[in-house]
Amino acid sequence: MKTTLLILLIVVLSIASYGQNNKIFNIPSYKSGDTTLWYKWQHERDDKLKLPHLPSSTENFHFRFWTNGQAVDIWTSDYKSFFGLLTNYTDSYEAYDMDKQKRKPSTTFSNQVQLDTSLARQSYNLIKAISSIPSEDSIKGWGLGCDGISYLFETSTPDYCSFKSYWTPTAQDSDLIEAKQIQKFVDDIYALLNLRVEYNKFFATLKPGSYTNDHFIIRIKPSEKQIENFKKYKPYRDYLDSVNDTLNNYLSDTLTKIFQKYGELECYDQFSLKFSKKNKLAKITTYSEFLDFEERMDYYKCKRKIRKAFRHVRVDFVHSKVGYRRKLDYTDKKITIMQ
């Protein structure tokens, strides 16, 4: 009920804000809320990128295509002259501070490229081919997933404004005609506007650091010093790679036996283990965020259990000249160590 009220509120506010245009708003208000929430998030993204909100557009036709880290705007006032704008963007990736239990606000970086009128017209012709396809939620058989990529389409005319989303067309059933049509549009507009090349050109202008478009995939631009260190420590990484399977299997089997003998770990988070070059366990951290004080205390208990177990572990067969890291995962009463 709360979800339905929230969705209705978003739509009502949108209509109230842009009611002077007398447009019909086609923004799905189904219970799962995917498209509607996408609309809310992209509305906030518009402000960060200083893009106009399409519901208030006065153009005869204005279309916006959102893909990963890019927005393509195509518009016309008379269907004779066409204009286009490519916006590249990304956010700085800020690591979660386990001690402060918060993440530093990210910074948005972007640039814009005006499109040639000929390219804008050709883009419009591609858009016409998929304009009648409904949003994924109205397409029988269109599945959703946790990863992949979602393509978002916004369209505004004097009479209506629509917002549609399509999750990973390539992951849909091969017989789903709409998925093929959407993917063809994506492939064609990527090729026509050279989107991958344009994004890489934008990314090359950024300072070294970590960036993300969705907080799932992180793209790192190394500094010159990091590149030098990468080359410098390559022999050490190659050595660790050569003993990787042996080390991981040994730690997995040994720790599993220790906890089976002395009691279960009962910690269902994934832990990061930092070892010194002398193979001593130097630091234990977790990838999880604590929801309350009790979860933090459970984390400390788990750390103590892991440290205690490592008193019975000997890694004398590893002769690394640098420190290294491993991940520890506990599932189904079994310890798994991975790189």
N, C-alpha and C positions, 0 to 999 in steps of 0.2 A: 504494500500500500504506500509506504514511504517513497519507494522508487518511482511509482507511478505519479505521485504528487510532485516529486522533484522534476520529472520529465515534463509534466504539464506546466510547471512553473517556468522552466527554461523556455518552452515554446511560447507561453503567454507573454513573458517579458520580451522575447525577441519580436513578437508581433506588435507589442505595445511600442517598442523602441522604433520600429520602422513602419508603423501603421500608416504614416502619411503617404507611403508609396502605393497603398492599396494592393499589395501583392498577396498572392496565395503562397503560403509556406508549406513546402513538402519536406518536413523533417520528421522521420519516423519516430513514433513514441511507443515502441514495443517494450515489454517488461524487462528484457535483458539489457536494453539501453545502450548497446554498443555504438550505433550510429549517432544517437543523441549525445552521448558523452564525447564522442569524437568531435561533434560540432562545437561543444562547449570548449574543449581543449584547443581546437584550431582557432576559435574566436579569440582566445587569449594569445595564441601564437600570432595572429594578425597584428595585435597591438605591439608585440615585441619587434616584429619585422616592419612595422609602420605600413602595413598593407591595408587597403580599404576593406571595410566589412561589406561583403557583397549584397546583403539585404538592403543596404542603402544606396547601392549603385544606381545611377541614372542612365547608364548606357542601354542601348537596345539589346545588347547581348554582352554578358561578361561571364567568363568561365575560368575556374581555377582548378588546377590539377596538383594535388599534393602527393609527392613520393618521398622517399627517405632522404631528408636533408635538402629538398628542393620544392619550390612552388612555381608553377607555370601559369601566368595570367594571359588570357587572350580576350580582347574586347573589340567592339565596333559600335558606332552610333548610327550607321546607315547601311551596313552590310555591303559597302563598297570599299571603304578603307578599313584595314584591320591593323591592330596594334598588339604588341606582345611584350611581356616582361618576364625574365627568369630571375628568381630569387634563390640564392644558395645560402644555407644557414647551418649552424651547428651550435651546440652548447658545450661549455667547458665541463669536464667530468670532475666532480669533487668527491673524493673518497669519504665514506662514512666514518666519522670519528666515534670509535667505540667508547672512549672515556666520557665524552660530552654527550653521547647518544643523539647526535644530530649531524646533518650534512650541510656544509657551507653552500649558500645559494649559488647556482651556476650563472655564468655570464653567456649571453647570446652573441654570436658573431655572424655577420652576414654580408653579402654584397649583391648587387643587382646588375643585370645585363639586359639592355634593350634589344628586343628581337627585330630583325629585318621584317618589313611589312610583307614580303613574299613568304617568309617562314610563318608569319602570323596567319596569313590566309590559308596556307597549307595545313597548319595546325587546326584551324577552324573546320576544314573539310574532314579531318580525322575525327574531330569531336562530333560532327553530325552523324557519323556512322554508329556511335554508341549512345546517342542522346536519349533514345527511347528505352534503354535498358534500365529496369528498376534497381534499387539498392539491393544488396545481397540478401537482406532479410525477407524480401518479397520474391526471391528466386528459390523455388523448391529444389532441395538437394544441395544448396550452397553451404558448405561446412566451414567451421571456424576452428582456430587452433591458437596455441600460446606463443609460438614464434612466427617465422615467416615475415611477410610484409603486407601492410594494408595500404591500398590506394584510395585516395579520397577525391571526390569530384564535387565541386560547387558550381552551380549555374544560377545566373540572375538575369531576368528580363523585366520589362515594365509590369508584366502580369504575374510572374511567379518567381520563387526562389527555392531551389532544391539543394539537398546535401545527401550524397550517397557514399557508401564505403564498400570496398571489395577486398576481402582477405585472401591473399595468395591465390590468384587464379590458377597457377600451375599445380596447386595441391588439390584441385577439385576433380571430380569424376571426369574422365576423358570424353564422356558423352554430353557433358553440360555445355551447350552451345554458347550461353552467355559468358562463361568463363573463357572460352576461346576468343570471343569477340573483345572482351576487356583486355586480355593478354596481348592480343594483336595491336590494340590501340597503344598499350604501354610500350611494346617493342617498337612500334612505328614512330611514336613521338620521341622516344629515347634516341633513335637513330636520326630522325629529322633535326632535332635540336642539339644533338651531340651532348646529351646531358651528363654522361659519365666524365667526359673530358672537361666539361665546364666546371663540374664539381671538384675535380682534382686540381684544376687551376686555382680555384678559390681556396682549397685546403692548403695549397702550397704557400699562400700568403700569410697563414696563421703562424703564430709563435710556437716553439716547441711546447708540447704539453699533451694532455689527455682530453679527448673530445667524444661527444656522443650525440646522437640524434633522438635516441629513444631510451637511454639508460639501461639498455640490454647489451648492445654492441658498442664496444669502446674502441676508438681508433686513436693510436698514439703517434704523435709526430716527435721523433727523438731530436735532442739537441746534438750539436757537433761533439760535445764531450761524451754524450751517451753512445754515439756512433763509434767514437774512439775506444770507449770502454768495451763496447760489444766486440770489436775486433781484438782488443787486448785479452779479453777473457774467453775468447772462443776455444782455445785449447782446453781450458778447464771445464767448459760446458761440454765439449766433446767427450772428455773423460767421464764426467758424470752421466752423460747419455749412455756410455758404454756399460756402466754398472747399474743403470736405472732399473731394469727388470729384476736383477738379482736383489738389489736393495729393497725395492718395493715389495717383492714377494716375501723376502725374509721378515721385514717389519710387519707385514700383514699377518703372516702365519704366527709369528712369535707373540705379537700383542693379542691376537685372538685367543691363543692358548693361555696366556697370562690371565686374561679377564675371565675365561671359562673356569680357571682354577681358583682364582681369588675373589670372584664375584663379578657380576655384569657391570659394564660401564654405565649403562642407562643414560647416555647422553646422545641425543639424536640430532645434534648440530654438526656441521662440518668445521674442522679445526685446521688452522695453518700452523705447521711446525717449522721453526727456524733452527737449523743446526750450525754449529761453529765448524771451522775447518778440521777440528779435532773430533768431529762427530758427537759433540755434546749438545743435548737439547737446550737451546738458549732461550727460546721464547715460544709461547703458545697463545694464539689469538683465535677468534671465531669470526665467521662471515655473517653471523646472525645479528639482528638488531633486537635489543631487549625491550619487551613491552612493559615490564614492571620490575620492581626490586627483587621479587622472588626469582624471576628468570636470571637476573644478574648473579644472584647467590648460587643458583644451580650451575651456572657457567664456571664460577670459581671452584665449586666442588669437583666438576669434571676435570678442570685443569690439574687439581691436586691428584686425582686418580691417574691421569695420564702420566704426570711426572713420576709418581710412585712406580707405575708399571715400567717406565724406562730405566729404573734402577737395575732391572733384570735383563736389559738389552745391551748387546755388545755389537758394535759395527766396526770392528777392527779391520775388516777386509776392504773398507773404503779409504782411499788415500787421496783425498781432495786437498788442494792447496787454497781453496776458497770455501766460504760458507755456502749452504744450500738450503732449499726449502722443500717441504713435502706437505700434502694435504691428507688429513685423516678423516675418514667417514665411517660411522658406526651404523650398520643396518642389519636387521635380523640376527643380532647377537654375533656379528662378524665385523672385524676391523678390516678396512681396505685403505691402503696407503697408495697414493698416486702422486704424480709429478705436478 
